[in-house]
Amino acid sequence: MSLLFEFLPLILFLGAFLYKGIYAAIIVLMIAMPIGVLIKYVRTGTLDKMYFWSTVFLLVAGGLTLYFRNPLFLYWKPTAFYWVVAVAFLASQFIGDKPLVQRFFGLVEGLNMDKVTARQWSQLNLVWVAFFVAVGFLNIYVAYNFEQATWVKFKVFGLMGITFAFMLVQTFWISGLIGDDKDEEDKEPT
């Protein structure tokens, strides 16, 4: 259900873009994302920080785009957001007791994270930093080198798909490291 709140505003954005153009699409997205934040908060009782800050970035970039009638502000929104996230992940290497990626995976119930070493968490965290920097550059590359319609489709499907695939690979990697506790219990002599 959470994925629906992440993806539905983007689908509405795409629909509005195809129907009325970029400025109508921005207005739709600027309405849908805060509603999504509110619904997620009411349902869970907690604020999804990534979604919240993405919404704040959208409201600023969308407002500037509408005020100046220049979609470049919107084009830069994903890049700016991804780069700020990259800086946050990088800073977490030095601030706090755990890197952000470890905190992220720590939210998944039932995973025995004790099998992953501090060095492995640090390396994985740096992989996430590199990912967010690279995706930010990719977004700007598409925005400046392709038609607006291509960028809109890339924003809706490409960025979400790339991020999902990246997280899936990381999840499999973590799963490989921690193994299956039930298999270990079966191997122990009684």
N, C-alpha and C positions, 0 to 999 in steps of 0.2 A: 504494500500500500504506500510505503514511503517513496518508492520509485515513481509512483503515479504523481505525487506532489512535485517531484523533481522534473518530470518529463512533460506533464500536462501544460504548464505555462509555455514551454518551448513549442509544443504542437499548436497551441493557440497563436503564438507569435508567427509561426510559419503560415497558418491559415489566414491570419490578418494580412500578412505580407503579400500572399498570393491574391487576396481579394482587393486590398486597398493600398498596398505599398508599405514602405519602410516606416513612415511616421505613424501610421495607424497601428502597425505591428508593435512599435515601441510603446504606444499608449496601452495596448492590450497587455503587453508583458509587464508594464509598470503597475497595472491593476492586479494581474494574476499572481505575481510573485509575493507581494505583501499578504494577499489573501491566503496563499499557500503557507507562508510563515505562521500566520494566525491559526490556521486549521491544524498545522502540525503541533503548535504549542498547546492548543486546546485538547488535542487527542493524547499527547504524551506528557504534558505538564512540564516539558523542558524545551529550551530554545536550541534548535539545530544551528550551531554557530556558523558552520560553513554556508548553509542556505541563507541565514540571516545576513551575513556579510556580503554574499553574492547579491542579495536583494538591495542592500545599501549601495553597493557599487553600481548596480543597474539604475537605481533611482537617480544617482548623481550623473552618470553617463547619459542616461535617457533624457534627463532634464536638460543637460547641456546640448544634446543632439536636437531636441525640440526647440530650444531657445534660439540656437544659432542656425537651425535648419541645415545641419551638417552631420551626416551619419558617421564621420570619422571618430567621433566621441564614442559611439556605440561599438564600432569596430575594435577600438582599443580596450573596451571594458573587459572582455575575457582575458586578454593579455595582462592587463594591470592586475586583475584579480589573481590569476595564476602566479604572477611574479611576486605578489605580496604573500601568497601562500608558500611559495618557495623560500622566501626570506624567513617566514615564521618557522618552517621546518628546519632551515639551516640554523636559526637562532636557538632552536630547542636542543641542538647538539651541545650548547654551552650554558643554557639557562634551564633550570629545573633538574629533576632527578632522572627523567626519562625523555628520550626524543619523542617527537609528536607521533611518529609512525607506531611506536610501541604503545602509546596511549590509545591510538586509533584501533589497533588490533586487540588491545586489552578490553575494549568494549564488547567484543564477541564472547558471549557466555560459553563456558564449557571448553575453552581452549587452554591447554597447559602451556603458558608462555615461558615457564621456567627453563625449558629446554633450549631457548634461543639466548645466545650469549649477548652481553652488552656490546661487544664488537660487531656482531651480526646485526643488532638493532641499529647501531650507528651507521654501518654500511648501507643497510636498507633505507634508512632515513635520507642518506645522501643520494640514493637512487631516486627517491621521490623528489628531492630538490631538483635534480637534473631533469626529471620528467616534466615538472611544472614549468621550468625555464624553457624546455624544448617545445612544449605545447603552446606556450605563449608566443614563441617565435613563429610556430606553424600557423597560428591564428592570424598574425599580422601578414605573413607571407600570402595566405589565401585572400585576405581582405584587400591587399594592394595589387595582387596579380590576377585576380579573377573577377568576373561580373558580380554585382551585388547579390543576385539570386543564388549564385554558387556559394558565396560566403554565408548567406542565410541558411542554406541547406547544410553546409559544413558546420555551422554553429549548432544547429538543431541535432543533426545526426552524427556528424564527424567527431566533434569534441566529446559528446556524451559517449559515443562508441569507443573512442580511443581511451578515454578515462576508465570506462567499464572493463575493457580488455586488459588494461594495465593493472587494475585492482584485482582482476581475476588471476592473472599470472602471479601477482604477489601473494594472493591467498593460497594458491597451489604450492608456492615456494615455502611459505610458513607452515602449511600442512605437512609438507615433506620433512621439514626440520623437527616438528613436534611429534610426528608419528601418530600412532593410534594407541592410546593408553590401554585399551582392552586387549590388543595383541600382546602387549608387554605383560599384562596380568596373566594371560593364558600361558605364556612362556615360563613364568616363575614356577619352580617346583613347589609342590605342596607337602 
